[in-house]
Amino acid sequence: MPEICRFLGIVISMYFDEHNPPHFHVQYNDYRAVIGIRDLNQLDGQLPAKVRGLVLEWAEIHQDELLVMWETRDFHKIAPLV
């Protein structure tokens, strides 16, 4: 599972052979969640509200890049939230 971004203790990854809908995985301490790329809805898991807000802010900025990465499987690092 390639790590595509890390900031403030939040790790964001995508799996190579995943199922639709397009999504990414979030890990923060003992919390885990799956976020849909197209609608930015939380599909599974739990995150603290503040962390979820930061992840969604980051994902909105990089939404187009995340979709391209999902479709091409050309995984690379994405800039963290600053």
C-alpha angles and dihedrals in degrees: 000000000000116000106226100179142006127189136149091359092307117126119198120194143166128209120230098227104035132149128244142297097070109254146149134220125240126201124187118167104303093343124101130183143166119222125197112231100211099050100016090229120150104248100183143356132025137279132177109263094246092051092046089053092051092048092050091048090052093045093051090054092049100031096118092046091049092052092050090048091051093049098044099033086224095143118193139151117283123205115265125241109276 
